[in-house]
Amino acid sequence: MRRRALLLPLVLTCALPTCRQIADIGPITYVDAGGGGDVVIADVVVDAGCPSGTALYTTAQSYDIIEVESGFIYGSVASAGVFRCATTGCASPTTIVNQNNTFIAYSLGPSVLYYTIQPNQTGGPTMGSLHSANLDGTNDQTVAGNLDYPFWIAVTGNDIFWSDDSQDLAIPGTTPATIECIGCNGVMTSKPWITGLSNTYGLIADTTNVWVFADDGTGTVTSEVLVCPIAAPCVAASDGGTGAKVVLGKIPTPTTLATQANQLGNYIAGDGTYFYVVNGSSIQRVNAAGVSTTIVPGVSDIVAITVDVAAGNLYYATDGTVFRTKADGSGPSTPVVCNQSGISDIAVDSQNVYFVTTGTANPNGAPYYAPK
């Protein structure tokens, strides 16, 4: 952390009873962290013992999205598939989904993995499709076919939502993006749930609502968060409805390499009540009524966020550091992983925080873990 390197000498050369506030520098105070010598600089706790993480295995792969479920960590590689490794480590990952050149994205349920396949973009007859499989990759089935361009997936109970979004393709007559649902209200065929959207950047569903992170259609490189109840669809006015509710707008659209478009979904998280999103140099949370709160202010280059619902914590990553803070914004940010490079996504379970990198270090894209 560059800021720590500049400020720590002030702590080392100043006797605590006589330290004075310096203009434009936040208060510097010691806190008792079990004798670990931690300090608080402004609202960031600096821990001298912050680990760099331990690799679960070595690989040259760079992963887009990681999730952890039932003792395994899953990672996806764009246009390749999904791989997994036990959270205790493995010699090499097991291939769960192998769809070379057509795989797009995946999402995990408690016992089922869902993933999407892109259409043939060279003029062939193959359309996009949504698939399900067991968590070990067996029993692979097509859930829905003949889709324009299925991308993001979100699962809650028996309801499966996904975005059918061909906005980014040079296809004449491209229609607005749609959020589809199978299982909503017990209907096991595909049904449009949210229509009239511009490009979609992420999707989250909980027991009450489905949330969409999408371009706002203004042409100003800004995005918005929309919400719709899972009890009733929110089709656009052109389809005879009133549309989904915009609960947060004018969000600077995260920039990412075209080959890493899947990683845009790493900028959002949900805990069943709130939706969290990277908003420029801050992290905000918003509820379905549109009441928003800034949880983390003034942090540049946030690349991924996730929520530990059971512990009430939010984790967020910059290029080389993973931080923990209270999900309601009531506490400071504490680094739990340091001295890394190119962090691209994070996940948590009851014991650890997991992360992957796209840096040039060896191992390049290995999943790492550190105590949370």
Secondary structure, 3 states (H helix, E strand, C coil): CHHHHHHHHHHHCCCHHHCCCCCCCCCEEECCCCCCCCEEECCEEECCCCCCCEECCCCCCCCCCEEEECCEEEEEECCCEEEEEECCCCCCCEEEEECCCCEEEEEECCCEEEEEECCCCCCCCCCEEEEEEECCCCCCEEEEEEECCEEEEEEECCEEEEEECCCCCCCCCCCCEEEEEECHHHCCCCEEEEEEECCEEEEEECCCEEEEEEECCCCCCEEEEEEEECCCCECCHHHCCCCCEEEEEEEECCCCCHHHHHHHHHHEEECCCCEEEEECCEEEEECCCCCEEEEECCCCCCCEEEEECCCCEEEEECCCCEEEEECCCCCCEEEEECCCCCEEEEEECCCEEEEEECCCCCCCCCCEEEEC
